[in-house]
Amino acid sequence: MITIGSRGSMLALWQANHIQGLLHARGIEARIEVIHTTGDKITDVSLSKLGAQTSTKGLFTKELEDALLDRRIDIAVHSLKDMPTEIPEGLELVAVPERDDPYDAIIGSTLEDLPIGASVGTSALRRQAQLKALRPDLDIQSIRGNLDTRLRKLDEGQYQAIVLACAGLRRLGWAGRIAERFEESRICPAVGQGALAIEARQGDNAAGILTHQPTLHAVTAERACLREFGGGCQIPMGAFAKVQNGMIDLQSVVASPDGERIIRFRASGHDPVLVGKTVADGLMRQGAREVLG
């Protein structure tokens, strides 16, 4: 019997139960232990400000990693987009199952149908910047809380629309609420979006059997690109890779928070780390560090 560590939100528990089911199907029994993270405890501050105010980059991972190191749990299940590229000593990413829908979605209205000055809720600078580039007139407002909480705030009229990840909506049975789905050419997804990550102590790779190799190669390229910019997951940057016949195609976007400057770069290759670094270099040559600064 192994112990799975998970955040306590409805979506996190769905993800933990999903991994528990995959392990069970392979003859490995597991139980779930709920761990509350910094990002769960502080819900009245935007993610970008919270990241700047705290010493940890892993707002939704640090407490789970502490539990791993303390041997209170055996594996931790994360949304990969929440994981910084720097993993604490003694731990490693042991499995990445097959990715779900990686894209962002708007709920409440299509982007085109929103009136001028409409209020749109999102917690991510990446989404804010790319929305502003598409619709500079929008009133982009911070929204925090679990998926169900954000949908309730929309239904109460606090926002005219909100932007969320398709994967979470699909996993909890709310895909029918999607008004519009954004391909990467319009809003580039967060690094690792739609993928789950299983973290464990180094050398303890029993969950490695759950890895989906094309997904692993794609997210490795995305995370290699992000790593060149410092490895945090709250900067206004998106990266998305597709893998076909062993070839990795990665495109990335860096945007100023006001959406006035958008930098894009794309590269392909067989080595995910090299592809990621190539794209990061291309972005930097166009001034990405100055935009992020």
Secondary structure, DSSP 4 states (H G I P E B T S, - for coil): -EEEEE-SSHHHHHHHHHHHHHHHHTT--EEEEE---HHHH--SS-HHHHHHHSS-S-TTTHHHHHHHHTTS-SEEEEEGGGS-SPPPTTEEEEE--------EEEESS-TTTSPTT-EEE-S-HHHHHHHHHH-TT-EEE---S-HHHHHHHHHTTS-SEEEEEHHHHHHTT-GGGEEEEE-TTTSPPPTTTT-EEEEEETT--GGGGG--HHHHHHHHHHHHHHHTTTS-S-SSEEEEEEEETTEEEEEEEEE-TTSS-EEEEEEEES-HHHHHHHHHHHHHHTTHHHHH-
